[in-house]
């Protein structure tokens, strides 16, 4: 078994879409910064990479590279999942906490849970999505995500089989408002 932990934060900026866990949430402000600013998917990516000691998101997708400006963060999760499979593991479960003043995540948490589960090819019951407001932290203009993941040895599933599965997951979209896989 392996455990992984990921943390990320992004600042709110007016007039850009808010995407959390690959789900677009109606809000006047979105998260700026690396790629589409999807704070949850970035923390998921780092948790997966960390669990197999395969570096971090910035090593694969440097924020300084204009190629990743506005990129769909699903691409990062896919790469991390690939590293997990290559290392001989699959995901047992994942838990996350979002810390943001607004909007309220409650009405979207199930959608986020189901979408993250779909991206990772695990059951929604293996994905925890919790949200809190940042009481006394002074981070009201930021969204923070923390993620832990547990991996188990991938018994009996060959890498080729898992890679075929990754190909299938390529079809799992996010709403398609952003360009994907640009080169
Ligand atoms: Zn990020």
Backbone and ligand atoms as CSV (ligand in chain L), in Angstrom:
chain,resi,resn,atom,element,x,y,z
A,1,UNK,N,N,0.839,-1.200,0.000
A,1,UNK,CA,C,0.000,0.000,0.000
A,1,UNK,C,C,0.872,1.247,0.000
A,2,UNK,N,N,0.341,2.289,-0.576
A,2,UNK,CA,C,1.044,3.580,-0.569
A,2,UNK,C,C,0.028,4.668,-0.250
A,3,UNK,N,N,0.495,5.711,0.422
A,3,UNK,CA,C,-0.372,6.857,0.685
A,3,UNK,C,C,0.204,8.071,-0.035
A,4,UNK,N,N,-0.663,8.935,-0.533
A,4,UNK,CA,C,-0.209,10.153,-1.203
A,4,UNK,C,C,-0.981,11.348,-0.700
A,5,UNK,N,N,-0.328,12.494,-0.722
A,5,UNK,CA,C,-0.949,13.727,-0.241
A,5,UNK,C,C,-0.692,14.847,-1.239
A,6,UNK,N,N,-1.723,15.639,-1.514
A,6,UNK,CA,C,-1.565,16.781,-2.417
A,6,UNK,C,C,-2.240,18.021,-1.852
A,7,UNK,N,N,-1.646,19.152,-2.114
A,7,UNK,CA,C,-2.172,20.443,-1.637
A,7,UNK,C,C,-2.042,21.439,-2.772
A,8,UNK,N,N,-3.040,22.315,-2.934
A,8,UNK,CA,C,-2.914,23.357,-3.954
A,8,UNK,C,C,-3.770,24.554,-3.556
A,9,UNK,N,N,-3.417,25.707,-4.084
A,9,UNK,CA,C,-4.252,26.893,-3.883
A,9,UNK,C,C,-4.217,27.756,-5.134
A,10,UNK,N,N,-5.310,28.450,-5.380
A,10,UNK,CA,C,-5.380,29.421,-6.473
A,10,UNK,C,C,-6.177,30.629,-6.025
A,11,UNK,N,N,-5.856,31.763,-6.661
A,11,UNK,CA,C,-6.525,33.013,-6.313
A,11,UNK,C,C,-7.736,33.241,-7.227
A,12,UNK,N,N,-8.806,33.780,-6.640
A,12,UNK,CA,C,-9.985,34.129,-7.428
A,12,UNK,C,C,-9.734,35.382,-8.241
A,13,UNK,N,N,-10.217,35.366,-9.496
A,13,UNK,CA,C,-10.161,36.539,-10.378
A,13,UNK,C,C,-11.519,36.658,-11.056
A,14,UNK,N,N,-12.007,37.908,-11.207
A,14,UNK,CA,C,-13.318,38.061,-11.845
A,14,UNK,C,C,-13.297,37.689,-13.323
A,15,UNK,N,N,-14.441,37.250,-13.801
A,15,UNK,CA,C,-14.640,37.098,-15.240
A,15,UNK,C,C,-14.045,35.865,-15.886
A,16,UNK,N,N,-13.583,34.893,-15.096
A,16,UNK,CA,C,-13.117,33.634,-15.693
A,16,UNK,C,C,-13.935,32.486,-15.099
A,17,UNK,N,N,-14.061,31.377,-15.862
A,17,UNK,CA,C,-14.893,30.280,-15.362
A,17,UNK,C,C,-14.301,29.636,-14.105
A,18,UNK,N,N,-15.179,29.214,-13.215
A,18,UNK,CA,C,-14.738,28.501,-12.015
A,18,UNK,C,C,-14.899,26.997,-12.240
A,19,UNK,N,N,-13.768,26.301,-12.216
A,19,UNK,CA,C,-13.804,24.846,-12.401
A,19,UNK,C,C,-13.189,24.176,-11.182
A,20,UNK,N,N,-13.952,23.278,-10.604
A,20,UNK,CA,C,-13.462,22.520,-9.452
A,20,UNK,C,C,-13.794,21.051,-9.669
A,21,UNK,N,N,-12.772,20.233,-9.689
A,21,UNK,CA,C,-12.975,18.808,-9.949
A,21,UNK,C,C,-13.475,18.539,-11.353
A,22,UNK,N,N,-13.147,19.448,-12.277
A,22,UNK,CA,C,-13.569,19.288,-13.666
A,22,UNK,C,C,-15.005,19.730,-13.908
A,23,UNK,N,N,-15.662,20.247,-12.881
A,23,UNK,CA,C,-17.057,20.701,-13.003
A,23,UNK,C,C,-17.068,22.225,-13.011
A,24,UNK,N,N,-17.807,22.787,-13.964
A,24,UNK,CA,C,-17.917,24.239,-13.997
A,24,UNK,C,C,-19.031,24.686,-13.058
A,25,UNK,N,N,-18.677,25.585,-12.140
A,25,UNK,CA,C,-19.617,26.061,-11.125
A,25,UNK,C,C,-19.942,27.521,-11.414
A,26,UNK,N,N,-21.245,27.851,-11.552
A,26,UNK,CA,C,-21.606,29.233,-11.864
A,26,UNK,C,C,-21.177,30.165,-10.730
A,27,UNK,N,N,-20.357,31.153,-11.079
A,27,UNK,CA,C,-19.831,32.082,-10.077
A,27,UNK,C,C,-19.200,33.244,-10.841
A,28,UNK,N,N,-19.306,34.480,-10.312
A,28,UNK,CA,C,-18.725,35.616,-11.051
A,28,UNK,C,C,-17.197,35.589,-11.121
A,29,UNK,N,N,-16.568,34.786,-10.270
A,29,UNK,CA,C,-15.106,34.734,-10.280
A,29,UNK,C,C,-14.622,33.293,-10.437
A,30,UNK,N,N,-13.507,33.143,-11.127
A,30,UNK,CA,C,-12.911,31.818,-11.282
A,30,UNK,C,C,-11.518,31.811,-10.676
A,31,UNK,N,N,-10.829,30.694,-10.832
A,31,UNK,CA,C,-9.497,30.567,-10.246
A,31,UNK,C,C,-8.439,30.775,-11.319
A,32,UNK,N,N,-7.533,31.716,-11.047
A,32,UNK,CA,C,-6.503,32.051,-12.028
A,32,UNK,C,C,-5.240,31.261,-11.718
A,33,UNK,N,N,-4.334,31.303,-12.671
A,33,UNK,CA,C,-3.047,30.646,-12.452
A,33,UNK,C,C,-2.840,29.517,-13.425
A,34,UNK,N,N,-2.020,28.580,-13.028
A,34,UNK,CA,C,-1.632,27.438,-13.852
A,34,UNK,C,C,-2.843,26.795,-14.533
A,35,UNK,N,N,-2.796,26.650,-15.840
A,35,UNK,CA,C,-3.819,25.944,-16.626
A,35,UNK,C,C,-5.208,26.553,-16.389
A,36,UNK,N,N,-6.223,25.691,-16.148
A,36,UNK,CA,C,-7.574,26.200,-15.923
A,36,UNK,C,C,-7.831,26.498,-14.439
A,37,UNK,N,N,-6.775,26.418,-13.616
A,37,UNK,CA,C,-6.891,26.765,-12.195
A,37,UNK,C,C,-7.706,25.784,-11.369
A,38,UNK,N,N,-7.855,24.562,-11.867
A,38,UNK,CA,C,-8.684,23.587,-11.139
A,38,UNK,C,C,-7.931,23.052,-9.918
A,39,UNK,N,N,-8.157,23.734,-8.811
A,39,UNK,CA,C,-7.393,23.504,-7.580
A,39,UNK,C,C,-7.519,22.051,-7.094
A,40,UNK,N,N,-8.712,21.486,-7.262
A,40,UNK,CA,C,-8.921,20.111,-6.771
A,40,UNK,C,C,-8.177,19.098,-7.640
A,41,UNK,N,N,-8.287,19.251,-8.963
A,41,UNK,CA,C,-7.601,18.288,-9.837
A,41,UNK,C,C,-6.082,18.405,-9.701
A,42,UNK,N,N,-5.584,19.597,-9.399
A,42,UNK,CA,C,-4.132,19.748,-9.183
A,42,UNK,C,C,-3.697,19.015,-7.911
A,43,UNK,N,N,-4.502,19.138,-6.862
A,43,UNK,CA,C,-4.164,18.437,-5.620
A,43,UNK,C,C,-4.293,16.921,-5.794
A,44,UNK,N,N,-5.281,16.489,-6.583
A,44,UNK,CA,C,-5.423,15.054,-6.896
A,44,UNK,C,C,-4.181,14.566,-7.640
A,45,UNK,N,N,-3.737,15.359,-8.615
A,45,UNK,CA,C,-2.550,14.999,-9.401
A,45,UNK,C,C,-1.331,14.844,-8.500
A,46,UNK,N,N,-1.126,15.803,-7.623
A,46,UNK,CA,C,0.035,15.736,-6.724
A,46,UNK,C,C,-0.069,14.583,-5.728
A,47,UNK,N,N,-1.273,14.290,-5.260
A,47,UNK,CA,C,-1.441,13.159,-4.336
A,47,UNK,C,C,-1.079,11.846,-5.029
A,48,UNK,N,N,-1.523,11.694,-6.274
A,48,UNK,CA,C,-1.235,10.461,-7.030
A,48,UNK,C,C,0.262,10.343,-7.306
A,49,UNK,N,N,0.872,11.448,-7.762
A,49,UNK,CA,C,2.310,11.422,-8.059
A,49,UNK,C,C,3.111,11.174,-6.784
A,50,UNK,N,N,2.681,11.829,-5.702
A,50,UNK,CA,C,3.393,11.682,-4.437
A,50,UNK,C,C,3.337,10.252,-3.908
A,51,UNK,N,N,2.209,9.596,-4.122
A,51,UNK,CA,C,2.038,8.236,-3.606
A,51,UNK,C,C,3.041,7.256,-4.220
A,52,UNK,N,N,3.454,7.536,-5.459
A,52,UNK,CA,C,4.440,6.651,-6.098
A,52,UNK,C,C,5.791,7.363,-6.236
A,53,UNK,N,N,5.970,8.439,-5.474
A,53,UNK,CA,C,7.227,9.197,-5.456
A,53,UNK,C,C,7.697,9.535,-6.869
A,54,UNK,N,N,6.737,10.011,-7.685
A,54,UNK,CA,C,7.035,10.310,-9.093
A,54,UNK,C,C,7.089,11.816,-9.342
A,55,UNK,N,N,7.503,12.590,-8.355
A,55,UNK,CA,C,7.642,14.025,-8.547
A,55,UNK,C,C,6.346,14.764,-8.293
A,56,UNK,N,N,6.222,15.951,-8.898
A,56,UNK,CA,C,5.004,16.732,-8.695
A,56,UNK,C,C,4.519,17.326,-10.013
A,57,UNK,N,N,3.359,17.947,-9.955
A,57,UNK,CA,C,2.687,18.445,-11.163
A,57,UNK,C,C,3.579,19.419,-11.942
A,58,UNK,N,N,4.338,20.243,-11.210
A,58,UNK,CA,C,5.169,21.247,-11.867
A,58,UNK,C,C,6.308,20.636,-12.675
A,59,UNK,N,N,6.732,19.442,-12.289
A,59,UNK,CA,C,7.814,18.773,-13.013
A,59,UNK,C,C,7.330,18.278,-14.379
A,60,UNK,N,N,6.059,17.876,-14.440
A,60,UNK,CA,C,5.503,17.361,-15.702
A,60,UNK,C,C,4.943,18.487,-16.562
A,61,UNK,N,N,4.339,19.456,-15.879
A,61,UNK,CA,C,3.615,20.527,-16.582
A,61,UNK,C,C,4.035,21.875,-16.003
A,62,UNK,N,N,5.232,22.364,-16.338
A,62,UNK,CA,C,5.727,23.604,-15.719
A,62,UNK,C,C,4.803,24.792,-15.990
A,63,UNK,N,N,4.409,25.524,-14.937
A,63,UNK,CA,C,3.532,26.688,-15.125
A,63,UNK,C,C,4.161,27.730,-16.042
A,64,UNK,N,N,5.500,27.707,-16.137
A,64,UNK,CA,C,6.196,28.683,-16.979
A,64,UNK,C,C,6.037,28.366,-18.466
A,65,UNK,N,N,5.600,27.123,-18.788
A,65,UNK,CA,C,5.452,26.730,-20.188
A,65,UNK,C,C,4.095,27.204,-20.698
A,66,UNK,N,N,4.091,28.122,-21.714
A,66,UNK,CA,C,2.815,28.682,-22.198
A,66,UNK,C,C,1.859,27.608,-22.726
A,67,UNK,N,N,2.417,26.441,-23.048
A,67,UNK,CA,C,1.615,25.318,-23.527
A,67,UNK,C,C,0.488,24.950,-22.557
A,68,UNK,N,N,0.706,25.158,-21.274
A,68,UNK,CA,C,-0.273,24.733,-20.268
A,68,UNK,C,C,-1.194,25.862,-19.834
A,69,UNK,N,N,-1.033,27.045,-20.438
A,69,UNK,CA,C,-1.916,28.174,-20.134
A,69,UNK,C,C,-3.328,27.793,-20.576
A,70,UNK,N,N,-4.248,27.809,-19.629
A,70,UNK,CA,C,-5.649,27.493,-19.947
A,70,UNK,C,C,-5.925,26.023,-20.217
A,71,UNK,N,N,-4.919,25.168,-20.017
A,71,UNK,CA,C,-5.086,23.740,-20.323
A,71,UNK,C,C,-6.106,23.092,-19.386
A,72,UNK,N,N,-6.753,22.053,-19.903
A,72,UNK,CA,C,-7.711,21.284,-19.121
A,72,UNK,C,C,-6.936,20.414,-18.122
A,73,UNK,N,N,-7.198,20.602,-16.844
A,73,UNK,CA,C,-6.436,19.900,-15.806
A,73,UNK,C,C,-6.652,18.391,-15.808
A,74,UNK,N,N,-7.669,17.934,-16.532
A,74,UNK,CA,C,-7.878,16.492,-16.676
A,74,UNK,C,C,-6.621,15.832,-17.268
A,75,UNK,N,N,-5.921,16.569,-18.124
A,75,UNK,CA,C,-4.673,16.068,-18.726
A,75,UNK,C,C,-3.657,15.712,-17.639
A,76,UNK,N,N,-3.587,16.525,-16.591
A,76,UNK,CA,C,-2.616,16.298,-15.513
A,76,UNK,C,C,-2.994,15.060,-14.702
A,77,UNK,N,N,-4.294,14.925,-14.449
A,77,UNK,CA,C,-4.766,13.757,-13.687
A,77,UNK,C,C,-4.457,12.477,-14.471
A,78,UNK,N,N,-4.665,12.521,-15.773
A,78,UNK,CA,C,-4.406,11.329,-16.601
A,78,UNK,C,C,-2.948,10.915,-16.537
A,79,UNK,N,N,-2.053,11.901,-16.608
A,79,UNK,CA,C,-0.621,11.584,-16.543
A,79,UNK,C,C,-0.280,10.972,-15.182
A,80,UNK,N,N,-0.844,11.541,-14.123
A,80,UNK,CA,C,-0.563,11.014,-12.781
A,80,UNK,C,C,-1.091,9.592,-12.626
A,81,UNK,N,N,-2.286,9.344,-13.171
A,81,UNK,CA,C,-2.862,7.996,-13.116
A,81,UNK,C,C,-1.969,7.014,-13.873
A,82,UNK,N,N,-1.424,7.470,-14.988
A,82,UNK,CA,C,-0.508,6.638,-15.770
A,82,UNK,C,C,0.727,6.272,-14.935
A,83,UNK,N,N,1.258,7.248,-14.208
A,83,UNK,CA,C,2.433,6.984,-13.362
A,83,UNK,C,C,2.094,5.979,-12.256
A,84,UNK,N,N,0.894,6.089,-11.726
A,84,UNK,CA,C,0.436,5.145,-10.689
A,84,UNK,C,C,0.384,3.725,-11.258
A,85,UNK,N,N,-0.208,3.602,-12.446
A,85,UNK,CA,C,-0.313,2.282,-13.087
A,85,UNK,C,C,1.065,1.719,-13.420
A,86,UNK,N,N,1.936,2.593,-13.919
A,86,UNK,CA,C,3.299,2.157,-14.274
A,86,UNK,C,C,4.052,1.630,-13.065
A,87,UNK,N,N,3.774,2.238,-11.922
A,87,UNK,CA,C,4.449,1.814,-10.692
A,87,UNK,C,C,3.835,0.536,-10.124
A,88,UNK,N,N,2.731,0.069,-10.747
A,88,UNK,CA,C,2.139,-1.203,-10.323
A,88,UNK,C,C,1.029,-1.069,-9.290
A,89,UNK,N,N,0.400,0.101,-9.257
A,89,UNK,CA,C,-0.642,0.335,-8.248
A,89,UNK,C,C,-1.961,0.744,-8.893
A,90,UNK,N,N,-3.039,0.551,-8.138
A,90,UNK,CA,C,-4.337,1.137,-8.482
A,90,UNK,C,C,-4.864,1.871,-7.240
A,91,UNK,N,N,-5.888,2.693,-7.459
A,91,UNK,CA,C,-6.394,3.536,-6.370
A,91,UNK,C,C,-7.419,2.770,-5.536
A,92,UNK,N,N,-7.222,2.778,-4.227
A,92,UNK,CA,C,-8.226,2.194,-3.320
A,92,UNK,C,C,-9.283,3.247,-3.003
A,93,UNK,N,N,-8.863,4.394,-2.527
A,93,UNK,CA,C,-9.806,5.494,-2.310
A,93,UNK,C,C,-9.061,6.821,-2.202
A,94,UNK,N,N,-9.841,7.874,-2.277
A,94,UNK,CA,C,-9.295,9.230,-2.253
A,94,UNK,C,C,-10.210,10.080,-1.374
A,95,UNK,N,N,-9.624,10.977,-0.620
A,95,UNK,CA,C,-10.434,11.900,0.188
A,95,UNK,C,C,-9.923,13.319,-0.032
A,96,UNK,N,N,-10.836,14.269,-0.045
A,96,UNK,CA,C,-10.440,15.650,-0.317
A,96,UNK,C,C,-11.190,16.629,0.571
A,97,UNK,N,N,-10.543,17.757,0.825
A,97,UNK,CA,C,-11.200,18.879,1.490
A,97,UNK,C,C,-10.918,20.144,0.692
A,98,UNK,N,N,-11.973,20.869,0.381
A,98,UNK,CA,C,-11.850,22.169,-0.274
A,98,UNK,C,C,-12.051,23.233,0.789
A,99,UNK,N,N,-11.237,24.282,0.757
A,99,UNK,CA,C,-11.356,25.369,1.725
A,99,UNK,C,C,-11.524,26.662,0.939
A,100,UNK,N,N,-12.743,27.191,0.960
A,100,UNK,CA,C,-13.011,28.433,0.235
A,100,UNK,C,C,-14.212,29.145,0.839
A,101,UNK,N,N,-14.166,30.482,0.772
A,101,UNK,CA,C,-15.230,31.275,1.387
A,101,UNK,C,C,-16.528,31.164,0.591
A,102,UNK,N,N,-16.398,31.186,-0.729
A,102,UNK,CA,C,-17.557,31.039,-1.614
A,102,UNK,C,C,-17.094,30.622,-2.999
A,103,UNK,N,N,-17.975,30.064,-3.825
A,103,UNK,CA,C,-19.384,29.749,-3.556
A,103,UNK,C,C,-19.520,28.512,-2.665
A,104,UNK,N,N,-20.755,28.236,-2.263
A,104,UNK,CA,C,-21.018,27.013,-1.507
A,104,UNK,C,C,-20.841,25.813,-2.427
A,105,UNK,N,N,-20.113,24.825,-1.949
A,105,UNK,CA,C,-19.799,23.655,-2.764
A,105,UNK,C,C,-20.876,22.576,-2.615
A,106,UNK,N,N,-21.589,22.613,-1.502
A,106,UNK,CA,C,-22.596,21.588,-1.213
A,106,UNK,C,C,-23.464,21.169,-2.393
A,107,UNK,N,N,-24.065,22.137,-3.094
A,107,UNK,CA,C,-24.952,21.760,-4.201
A,107,UNK,C,C,-24.230,21.053,-5.354
A,108,UNK,N,N,-22.897,21.137,-5.395
A,108,UNK,CA,C,-22.130,20.553,-6.512
A,108,UNK,C,C,-21.277,19.365,-6.088
A,109,UNK,N,N,-21.265,19.081,-4.784
A,109,UNK,CA,C,-20.294,18.092,-4.308
A,109,UNK,C,C,-20.534,16.705,-4.908
A,110,UNK,N,N,-21.794,16.354,-5.100
A,110,UNK,CA,C,-22.050,15.034,-5.685
A,110,UNK,C,C,-21.555,14.962,-7.128
A,111,UNK,N,N,-21.793,16.044,-7.888
A,111,UNK,CA,C,-21.330,16.094,-9.279
A,111,UNK,C,C,-19.802,15.984,-9.341
A,112,UNK,N,N,-19.139,16.704,-8.435
A,112,UNK,CA,C,-17.677,16.675,-8.378
A,112,UNK,C,C,-17.207,15.265,-8.025
A,113,UNK,N,N,-17.850,14.673,-7.029
A,113,UNK,CA,C,-17.491,13.319,-6.593
A,113,UNK,C,C,-17.607,12.332,-7.753
A,114,UNK,N,N,-18.734,12.397,-8.473
A,114,UNK,CA,C,-18.958,11.449,-9.559
A,114,UNK,C,C,-17.969,11.669,-10.696
A,115,UNK,N,N,-17.651,12.930,-10.966
A,115,UNK,CA,C,-16.739,13.210,-12.066
A,115,UNK,C,C,-15.313,12.790,-11.742
A,116,UNK,N,N,-14.869,13.071,-10.536
A,116,UNK,CA,C,-13.513,12.657,-10.141
A,116,UNK,C,C,-13.418,11.124,-10.155
A,117,UNK,N,N,-14.464,10.464,-9.671
A,117,UNK,CA,C,-14.485,8.996,-9.677
A,117,UNK,C,C,-14.374,8.457,-11.099
A,118,UNK,N,N,-15.095,9.106,-12.013
A,118,UNK,CA,C,-15.074,8.678,-13.408
A,118,UNK,C,C,-13.682,8.862,-14.010
A,119,UNK,N,N,-13.053,10.004,-13.701
A,119,UNK,CA,C,-11.706,10.274,-14.220
A,119,UNK,C,C,-10.701,9.241,-13.736
A,120,UNK,N,N,-10.907,8.752,-12.529
A,120,UNK,CA,C,-9.940,7.843,-11.907
A,120,UNK,C,C,-10.356,6.383,-12.042
A,121,UNK,N,N,-11.526,6.146,-12.658
A,121,UNK,CA,C,-12.061,4.795,-12.818
A,121,UNK,C,C,-12.215,4.078,-11.477
A,122,UNK,N,N,-12.757,4.795,-10.502
A,122,UNK,CA,C,-13.092,4.170,-9.226
A,122,UNK,C,C,-14.549,4.503,-8.901
A,123,UNK,N,N,-15.104,3.823,-7.918
A,123,UNK,CA,C,-16.510,4.052,-7.559
A,123,UNK,C,C,-16.654,5.414,-6.866
A,124,UNK,N,N,-17.775,6.098,-7.088
A,124,UNK,CA,C,-17.998,7.362,-6.374
A,124,UNK,C,C,-17.885,7.197,-4.852
A,125,UNK,N,N,-18.222,6.015,-4.365
A,125,UNK,CA,C,-18.133,5.782,-2.907
A,125,UNK,C,C,-16.681,5.740,-2.424
A,126,UNK,N,N,-15.725,5.745,-3.360
A,126,UNK,CA,C,-14.304,5.774,-2.996
A,126,UNK,C,C,-13.722,7.180,-3.117
A,127,UNK,N,N,-14.592,8.181,-3.334
A,127,UNK,CA,C,-14.125,9.564,-3.473
A,127,UNK,C,C,-14.826,10.446,-2.445
A,128,UNK,N,N,-14.087,10.973,-1.502
A,128,UNK,CA,C,-14.638,11.894,-0.512
A,128,UNK,C,C,-14.462,13.331,-0.985
A,129,UNK,N,N,-15.546,14.113,-0.926
A,129,UNK,CA,C,-15.472,15.537,-1.276
A,129,UNK,C,C,-16.087,16.329,-0.127
A,130,UNK,N,N,-15.258,17.073,0.572
A,130,UNK,CA,C,-15.743,17.870,1.691
A,130,UNK,C,C,-15.358,19.327,1.449
A,131,UNK,N,N,-16.148,20.244,1.995
A,131,UNK,CA,C,-15.823,21.660,1.815
A,131,UNK,C,C,-15.988,22.394,3.132
A,132,UNK,N,N,-15.091,23.351,3.358
A,132,UNK,CA,C,-15.135,24.172,4.566
A,132,UNK,C,C,-14.882,25.621,4.174
A,133,UNK,N,N,-15.335,26.538,5.029
A,133,UNK,CA,C,-14.972,27.939,4.823
A,133,UNK,C,C,-13.723,28.229,5.668
A,134,UNK,N,N,-12.903,29.171,5.200
A,134,UNK,CA,C,-11.616,29.412,5.863
A,134,UNK,C,C,-11.735,30.321,7.080
A,135,UNK,N,N,-12.341,29.840,8.125
A,135,UNK,CA,C,-12.568,30.660,9.325
A,135,UNK,C,C,-11.253,31.177,9.903
A,136,UNK,N,N,-11.135,32.486,9.959
A,136,UNK,CA,C,-9.985,33.096,10.619
A,136,UNK,C,C,-8.666,32.937,9.906
A,137,UNK,N,N,-8.695,32.464,8.656
A,137,UNK,CA,C,-7.438,32.239,7.942
A,137,UNK,C,C,-7.048,33.405,7.042
A,138,UNK,N,N,-8.016,34.282,6.765
A,138,UNK,CA,C,-7.719,35.414,5.896
A,138,UNK,C,C,-7.427,35.019,4.464
A,139,UNK,N,N,-8.013,33.915,4.015
A,139,UNK,CA,C,-7.763,33.451,2.643
A,139,UNK,C,C,-9.050,33.493,1.822
A,140,UNK,N,N,-9.893,34.527,2.081
A,140,UNK,CA,C,-11.197,34.574,1.417
A,140,UNK,C,C,-11.106,34.758,-0.097
A,141,UNK,N,N,-9.965,35.214,-0.590
A,141,UNK,CA,C,-9.841,35.378,-2.038
A,141,UNK,C,C,-9.113,34.205,-2.705
A,142,UNK,N,N,-9.034,33.092,-1.987
A,142,UNK,CA,C,-8.341,31.921,-2.541
A,142,UNK,C,C,-9.183,30.670,-2.342
A,143,UNK,N,N,-8.915,29.683,-3.171
A,143,UNK,CA,C,-9.467,28.344,-2.948
A,143,UNK,C,C,-8.294,27.411,-2.692
A,144,UNK,N,N,-8.453,26.585,-1.688
A,144,UNK,CA,C,-7.405,25.639,-1.301
A,144,UNK,C,C,-7.990,24.233,-1.399
A,145,UNK,N,N,-7.184,23.282,-1.850
A,145,UNK,CA,C,-7.626,21.881,-1.874
A,145,UNK,C,C,-6.563,21.004,-1.239
A,146,UNK,N,N,-7.014,20.074,-0.421
A,146,UNK,CA,C,-6.122,19.068,0.156
A,146,UNK,C,C,-6.683,17.694,-0.193
A,147,UNK,N,N,-5.795,16.794,-0.589
A,147,UNK,CA,C,-6.225,15.465,-1.043
A,147,UNK,C,C,-5.292,14.406,-0.472
A,148,UNK,N,N,-5.868,13.328,0.025
A,148,UNK,CA,C,-5.075,12.141,0.329
A,148,UNK,C,C,-5.606,10.977,-0.500
A,149,UNK,N,N,-4.686,10.107,-0.876
A,149,UNK,CA,C,-5.084,8.964,-1.692
A,149,UNK,C,C,-4.383,7.718,-1.171
A,150,UNK,N,N,-5.097,6.600,-1.220
A,150,UNK,CA,C,-4.503,5.321,-0.843
A,150,UNK,C,C,-4.421,4.436,-2.083
A,151,UNK,N,N,-3.227,3.905,-2.324
A,151,UNK,CA,C,-3.031,3.009,-3.469
A,151,UNK,C,C,-2.808,1.586,-2.963
A,152,UNK,N,N,-3.277,0.635,-3.762
A,152,UNK,CA,C,-3.001,-0.768,-3.448
A,152,UNK,C,C,-2.288,-1.393,-4.638
A,153,UNK,N,N,-1.507,-2.421,-4.360
A,153,UNK,CA,C,-0.816,-3.161,-5.414
A,153,UNK,C,C,-1.832,-3.652,-6.418
A,154,UNK,N,N,-1.503,-3.466,-7.648
A,154,UNK,CA,C,-2.433,-3.836,-8.690
A,154,UNK,C,C,-2.248,-5.319,-8.997
A,155,UNK,N,N,-3.017,-6.131,-8.271
A,155,UNK,CA,C,-2.890,-7.585,-8.376
A,155,UNK,C,C,-3.620,-8.079,-9.617
A,156,UNK,N,N,-2.902,-8.765,-10.445
A,156,UNK,CA,C,-3.554,-9.464,-11.547
A,156,UNK,C,C,-3.930,-8.616,-12.742
A,157,UNK,N,N,-3.756,-7.309,-12.638
A,157,UNK,CA,C,-4.074,-6.490,-13.812
A,157,UNK,C,C,-2.764,-6.069,-14.451
A,158,UNK,N,N,-2.602,-6.451,-15.697
A,158,UNK,CA,C,-1.371,-6.150,-16.402
A,158,UNK,C,C,-1.338,-4.673,-16.799
A,159,UNK,N,N,-0.129,-4.151,-16.931
A,159,UNK,CA,C,0.027,-2.743,-17.321
A,159,UNK,C,C,-0.696,-2.453,-18.638
A,160,UNK,N,N,-0.602,-3.401,-19.577
A,160,UNK,CA,C,-1.240,-3.190,-20.883
A,160,UNK,C,C,-2.748,-2.990,-20.726
A,161,UNK,N,N,-3.321,-3.753,-19.815
A,161,UNK,CA,C,-4.766,-3.651,-19.581
A,161,UNK,C,C,-5.106,-2.272,-19.007
A,162,UNK,N,N,-4.260,-1.828,-18.063
A,162,UNK,CA,C,-4.505,-0.527,-17.438
A,162,UNK,C,C,-4.288,0.603,-18.442
A,163,UNK,N,N,-3.342,0.401,-19.345
A,163,UNK,CA,C,-3.097,1.443,-20.352
A,163,UNK,C,C,-4.260,1.524,-21.342
A,164,UNK,N,N,-4.835,0.361,-21.636
A,164,UNK,CA,C,-6.021,0.352,-22.508
A,164,UNK,C,C,-7.155,1.118,-21.828
A,165,UNK,N,N,-7.254,0.934,-20.524
A,165,UNK,CA,C,-8.267,1.639,-19.738
A,165,UNK,C,C,-8.028,3.145,-19.778
A,166,UNK,N,N,-6.747,3.537,-19.683
A,166,UNK,CA,C,-6.416,4.962,-19.755
A,166,UNK,C,C,-6.889,5.540,-21.092
A,167,UNK,N,N,-6.707,4.762,-22.163
A,167,UNK,CA,C,-7.161,5.203,-23.485
A,167,UNK,C,C,-8.667,5.455,-23.466
A,168,UNK,N,N,-9.387,4.519,-22.836
A,168,UNK,CA,C,-10.841,4.660,-22.741
A,168,UNK,C,C,-11.220,5.927,-21.975
A,169,UNK,N,N,-10.453,6.203,-20.919
A,169,UNK,CA,C,-10.760,7.363,-20.076
A,169,UNK,C,C,-10.500,8.663,-20.823
A,170,UNK,N,N,-9.724,8.608,-21.901
A,170,UNK,CA,C,-9.498,9.803,-22.730
A,170,UNK,C,C,-10.832,10.400,-23.161
A,171,UNK,N,N,-11.825,9.532,-23.283
A,171,UNK,CA,C,-13.139,9.990,-23.749
A,171,UNK,C,C,-13.947,10.696,-22.682
A,172,UNK,N,N,-13.468,10.646,-21.442
A,172,UNK,CA,C,-14.221,11.274,-20.356
A,172,UNK,C,C,-13.987,12.777,-20.396
A,173,UNK,N,N,-14.994,13.510,-20.787
A,173,UNK,CA,C,-14.822,14.941,-21.028
A,173,UNK,C,C,-15.114,15.783,-19.801
A,174,UNK,N,N,-15.003,17.077,-19.965
A,174,UNK,CA,C,-15.219,17.989,-18.844
A,174,UNK,C,C,-16.164,19.110,-19.214
A,175,UNK,N,N,-16.826,19.014,-20.331
A,175,UNK,CA,C,-17.691,20.110,-20.743
A,175,UNK,C,C,-17.137,20.821,-21.961
A,176,UNK,N,N,-15.857,20.593,-22.203
A,176,UNK,CA,C,-15.254,21.001,-23.461
A,176,UNK,C,C,-15.131,22.490,-23.705
A,177,UNK,N,N,-15.126,23.292,-22.633
A,177,UNK,CA,C,-14.994,24.724,-22.886
A,177,UNK,C,C,-13.548,25.125,-23.138
A,178,UNK,N,N,-12.631,24.250,-22.745
A,178,UNK,CA,C,-11.217,24.574,-22.916
A,178,UNK,C,C,-10.597,23.592,-23.909
A,179,UNK,N,N,-9.576,24.052,-24.567
A,179,UNK,CA,C,-8.857,23.181,-25.495
A,179,UNK,C,C,-8.131,22.100,-24.725
A,180,UNK,N,N,-8.097,20.932,-25.304
A,180,UNK,CA,C,-7.442,19.814,-24.622
A,180,UNK,C,C,-6.258,19.325,-25.442
A,181,UNK,N,N,-5.246,18.894,-24.744
A,181,UNK,CA,C,-4.110,18.223,-25.374
A,181,UNK,C,C,-3.404,19.066,-26.403
A,182,UNK,N,N,-3.409,20.377,-26.227
A,182,UNK,CA,C,-2.756,21.220,-27.219
A,182,UNK,C,C,-1.237,20.983,-27.219
A,183,UNK,N,N,-0.666,21.120,-28.369
A,183,UNK,CA,C,0.781,20.922,-28.483
A,183,UNK,C,C,1.391,22.039,-29.303
L,1,ZN,ZN,ZN,-2.873,24.480,-9.164
